[in-house]
Amino acid sequence: MFLFFLVFFGLQIFVLFCCAAAGNDAASQELSDQEQLQFIAEWKKQHQKKDVC
């Protein structure tokens, strides 16, 4: 039973470590924000209503 808990909590710690290491730093957040802004700008260009004057 002790081995089960040891393995279980070991895997939980491993998963949490992987999640923390997978992009929670400031540089990757900034890159993600830039990509989202570029996507929104392109979407606005494609879906912009043409004014008829």
Sequence and secondary structure as in RCSB ss.txt:
>XXXX:A:sequence
MFLFFLVFFGLQIFVLFCCAAAGNDAASQELSDQEQLQFIAEWKKQHQKKDVC
>XXXX:A:secstr
 HHHHHHHHHHHHHHHHHHHHTT SHHHHHHHHHHHHHHHHHHHHHT      
